[in-house]
Structure formats: structure tokens, C-alpha cells
Amino acid sequence: MFSALIKIAVAAAVIVIGLNFYVIKSTESQINANYEMPEDTATREEVEDLSSISPDCILVLGASVTSDGVPSPILQDRLDTAIDLYNKGVAPKLLLSGDNGQMVYNEVKAMQNYALEAGVDENDIYLDHAGFSTYESIYRAKYIFKVDSMIVVTQTYHLYRSLYGCRRMGITAMGAAADQYTYAGQEKREIREVLARDKDFVKWIFKPQPTFLGDAVPISAE
């Protein structure tokens, strides 16, 4: 009995590690810009690479905000990266996707306010209030916002899963890594991400509908 349990545990570990390896290796070449220091800005070569897919938008994946609506450092770096790329003309729109599942918690509004204060045109900002997970943000980008190509902005550890999801949804995507700092609790995030990659790998096979769909709001429409 004990021997059988050991074999099951080993098999499970092999599957977990194998799927992670596949997701990472199949997407790492799509990360075409790296912001590794505060005040980093995209190089001309990075801008050219990212622009080559004629992206409809730059997707910023949400993260935590404070009770008074201030983006956490990890989210602020994502926003700074996206705004820099927007200012360089990589894509004409920002798609800000996050959790607004409660009246008292609104990642998307905090992201919008930050972008507006940085000078982004209000008409160039699209809001996804039902991006409760990476899976749902990407699913809704395709089915609600009708995105065919985009730049995904998040930290490197999170980009692999995000870019893999884009591929499964038929979205042409490249990634920009917002790694300006070493964040508190990053080790725990990295561990959780191992399991999250496996979970989303399975979800992308079956593609269950997200919590909310709704009417289409094509992001490329004038």
C-alpha cells in the first residue's frame, strides 16, 4: 500500500513538473520586453518586436490594491510598463482587467485612475471588471473585447501561463515583463504559480465559460 502511494506521488510530481516545463518552454520566446529596473523603458528593438504583431491593445492583468484604491507595487509596475509601451505607440489601447467582484474592492478603478493620472487618454482605456483570474481575463479579452492580438503585461513568472492561455484562445500575443523590483512574498507566488499553470492547462483544454460573459465591446471599434 505504501509503495503504491509512493508511485502515485511520484507520478503526480512528474505530471506537475512536466506540464510546467512545457508551458514555460513553449512561451518563453514570446517575452519580447523586460523591465528589470525602476524607470526602465523599452528599447527601440523591443518596441519594434512588440509592434510587429500589430496588437489591438496592451492587456494589464490585475493584482491587489489597498483599501483606499492604491495599486500594490506589483500592480504599479505592470501599469508603468504598459503605459510606457502605450506612450511609445506599441498599441493604441489599454485593456485593464481585474477583480471588481465586491462594492468595496475595485482593482479596475484603481488601475484606471493610475493610467489617467499618467496621461493616458480616457478614450484609449477599456475596463474589464470581471477579470477574476488570469483564465477569465484572457477568455473575456477574446469573447467580450474581440481581441485578435495583444501585448500582455505582468511579471515574468506569470507571463508563461498568460501567454499559453492566449495561444489556446487563438490570440496572437507577446509579453512584456514588469520585473522592476523583488516583491515581498515572491517565493510563495512562485510556488503557487506552479500549481496554477497546471490548473489552467487543464482549463484551457475544456474552456469552461468564465463567471460572466455579456455583450461584446470590440476594442478595435472606433
C-alpha positions as CSV (number, residue, x, y, z in Angstrom):
1,M,0.0,0.0,0.0
2,F,2.8,2.4,1.0
3,S,4.7,1.6,-2.2
4,A,1.6,2.3,-4.3
5,L,1.2,5.7,-2.7
6,I,4.8,6.5,-3.3
7,K,4.3,5.6,-7.0
8,I,1.2,7.8,-7.2
9,A,3.0,10.7,-5.6
10,V,6.0,10.3,-8.0
11,A,3.7,10.1,-11.0
12,A,1.8,13.2,-9.8
13,A,5.1,15.1,-9.3
14,V,6.2,14.2,-12.8
15,I,3.0,15.4,-14.3
16,V,3.1,18.7,-12.4
17,I,6.8,19.3,-13.3
18,G,6.3,18.2,-16.9
19,L,3.3,20.5,-17.6
20,N,5.1,23.4,-16.0
21,F,8.2,22.8,-18.2
22,Y,6.0,22.6,-21.3
23,V,4.1,25.8,-20.6
24,I,7.3,27.7,-19.8
25,K,9.4,26.4,-22.8
26,S,6.5,26.8,-25.3
27,T,6.1,30.5,-24.4
28,E,9.4,32.0,-23.3
29,S,10.3,33.1,-26.8
30,Q,7.2,35.3,-26.8
31,I,8.5,37.5,-23.9
32,N,10.0,40.3,-26.0
33,A,10.5,43.1,-23.5
34,N,12.0,43.1,-20.0
35,Y,11.7,45.9,-17.5
36,E,14.2,44.9,-14.9
37,M,14.9,48.2,-13.0
38,P,12.8,51.1,-11.8
39,E,12.4,53.8,-14.5
40,D,13.3,51.2,-17.2
41,T,11.9,52.0,-20.7
42,A,11.5,49.8,-23.7
43,T,14.4,49.9,-26.2
44,R,13.8,50.6,-29.9
45,E,14.3,46.9,-30.7
46,E,11.8,45.9,-28.1
47,V,9.2,48.4,-29.4
48,E,9.8,47.1,-33.0
49,D,9.4,43.5,-31.9
50,L,6.2,44.1,-29.9
51,S,4.7,46.3,-32.7
52,S,5.3,43.6,-35.3
53,I,2.1,41.8,-34.4
54,S,0.0,45.0,-34.8
55,P,-1.5,44.5,-31.3
56,D,-5.1,45.7,-30.7
57,C,-4.3,46.5,-27.2
58,I,-2.0,46.1,-24.2
59,L,-3.6,43.9,-21.5
60,V,-2.7,44.7,-17.9
61,L,-3.6,41.8,-15.6
62,G,-4.8,43.0,-12.2
63,A,-3.3,42.5,-8.8
64,S,-4.1,43.7,-5.3
65,V,-4.9,47.3,-4.4
66,T,-5.1,48.9,-0.9
67,S,-8.4,49.7,0.8
68,D,-8.1,53.3,-0.4
69,G,-7.6,52.3,-4.0
70,V,-3.8,52.5,-4.4
71,P,-2.2,49.8,-6.7
72,S,0.2,47.5,-4.9
73,P,3.9,47.7,-6.0
74,I,3.5,44.6,-8.2
75,L,0.4,46.2,-10.0
76,Q,2.1,49.6,-10.2
77,D,5.0,48.1,-12.1
78,R,2.6,46.4,-14.5
79,L,0.9,49.7,-15.1
80,D,4.1,51.6,-15.5
81,T,5.3,49.1,-18.1
82,A,2.0,49.2,-20.0
83,I,1.9,53.0,-20.0
84,D,5.5,53.2,-21.3
85,L,4.6,50.9,-24.2
86,Y,1.4,52.8,-24.9
87,N,3.4,56.1,-25.0
88,K,5.8,54.5,-27.4
89,G,2.9,53.6,-29.8
90,V,3.2,49.9,-29.4
91,A,-0.6,49.6,-29.2
92,P,-3.5,52.2,-29.3
93,K,-5.5,50.9,-26.4
94,L,-5.1,49.7,-22.8
95,L,-7.3,46.8,-21.5
96,L,-7.3,46.9,-17.7
97,S,-8.6,43.6,-16.4
98,G,-9.1,42.8,-12.7
99,D,-11.3,41.9,-9.8
100,N,-14.3,44.1,-9.1
101,G,-16.4,41.4,-7.5
102,Q,-17.3,43.4,-4.4
103,M,-18.5,47.0,-4.0
104,V,-15.7,47.7,-1.5
105,Y,-12.9,46.3,-3.7
106,N,-12.1,47.5,-7.2
107,E,-8.8,46.7,-8.8
108,V,-10.0,48.1,-12.2
109,K,-10.9,51.6,-10.9
110,A,-7.6,51.9,-9.2
111,M,-5.8,50.9,-12.5
112,Q,-7.9,53.3,-14.5
113,N,-7.2,56.2,-12.1
114,Y,-3.5,55.4,-12.2
115,A,-3.4,55.4,-16.0
116,L,-5.4,58.6,-16.3
117,E,-3.1,60.4,-13.8
118,A,-0.2,59.2,-16.0
119,G,-1.7,61.0,-19.0
120,V,-3.4,58.1,-20.9
121,D,-6.4,59.3,-22.9
122,E,-9.6,58.2,-21.3
123,N,-10.9,57.0,-24.7
124,D,-8.0,54.6,-25.0
125,I,-8.8,52.8,-21.8
126,Y,-11.0,49.7,-21.8
127,L,-12.1,48.2,-18.5
128,D,-12.8,44.6,-17.7
129,H,-14.4,44.4,-14.3
130,A,-14.8,40.6,-14.3
131,G,-11.2,39.6,-14.8
132,F,-11.3,37.5,-11.6
133,S,-8.5,35.2,-12.8
134,T,-5.9,35.0,-15.5
135,Y,-8.0,32.5,-17.3
136,E,-11.1,34.7,-17.2
137,S,-9.2,37.9,-18.2
138,I,-7.9,36.2,-21.4
139,Y,-11.1,34.4,-22.2
140,R,-13.0,37.7,-21.9
141,A,-10.4,39.5,-24.0
142,K,-11.3,37.2,-26.8
143,Y,-15.0,36.9,-26.4
144,I,-16.1,40.3,-25.0
145,F,-13.4,42.6,-26.3
146,K,-12.9,40.7,-29.6
147,V,-9.1,40.9,-29.3
148,D,-7.1,39.2,-32.0
149,S,-3.6,40.3,-31.0
150,M,-2.2,41.9,-27.9
151,I,0.7,42.6,-25.6
152,V,0.3,41.0,-22.1
153,V,1.9,42.9,-19.2
154,T,2.7,41.1,-15.9
155,Q,5.7,39.7,-14.1
156,T,7.8,37.0,-15.8
157,Y,6.7,34.2,-13.6
158,H,3.1,35.0,-14.6
159,L,3.7,35.6,-18.2
160,Y,4.2,32.0,-19.2
161,R,0.7,30.9,-18.1
162,S,-0.8,34.1,-19.6
163,L,0.8,33.7,-23.0
164,Y,-0.1,30.0,-23.1
165,G,-3.7,30.9,-22.5
166,C,-3.6,33.5,-25.3
167,R,-2.4,30.8,-27.7
168,R,-5.2,28.4,-26.6
169,M,-7.8,31.2,-27.2
170,G,-6.4,32.0,-30.7
171,I,-4.9,35.3,-29.7
172,T,-1.6,36.3,-31.1
173,A,0.4,37.6,-28.2
174,M,3.7,38.8,-26.9
175,G,4.7,39.5,-23.4
176,A,6.3,42.4,-21.6
177,A,7.8,41.5,-18.2
178,A,7.3,44.0,-15.4
179,D,10.1,42.9,-13.1
180,Q,11.3,46.2,-11.7
181,Y,11.6,45.0,-8.1
182,T,11.9,41.9,-6.0
183,Y,8.5,41.8,-4.3
184,A,7.6,40.7,-0.8
185,G,6.2,37.2,-0.7
186,Q,7.5,36.4,-4.2
187,E,8.7,32.9,-3.2
188,K,5.1,32.0,-2.3
189,R,3.8,33.4,-5.5
190,E,6.3,31.3,-7.5
191,I,5.2,28.1,-5.7
192,R,1.5,28.9,-6.2
193,E,2.2,29.6,-9.8
194,V,3.5,26.0,-10.4
195,L,0.0,24.7,-9.5
196,A,-1.8,27.5,-11.2
197,R,-0.1,26.6,-14.5
198,D,-1.2,23.0,-14.2
199,K,-4.8,24.0,-13.3
200,D,-5.1,26.4,-16.2
201,F,-3.5,23.9,-18.6
202,V,-6.5,21.7,-17.9
203,K,-9.0,24.5,-18.1
204,W,-7.7,25.6,-21.5
205,I,-8.4,22.1,-22.7
206,F,-12.1,22.2,-21.7
207,K,-12.5,26.0,-21.9
208,P,-15.4,26.5,-19.3
209,Q,-17.2,29.8,-19.5
210,P,-16.0,32.5,-17.2
211,T,-18.1,33.8,-14.3
212,F,-19.6,36.5,-16.5
213,L,-19.8,37.0,-20.3
214,G,-22.1,39.6,-21.6
215,D,-22.4,41.8,-24.7
216,A,-19.4,42.3,-26.9
217,V,-17.4,45.5,-26.6
218,P,-15.0,45.3,-29.5
219,I,-11.8,47.0,-28.5
220,S,-10.8,47.8,-32.1
221,A,-14.1,49.7,-32.8
222,E,-13.9,53.4,-33.2
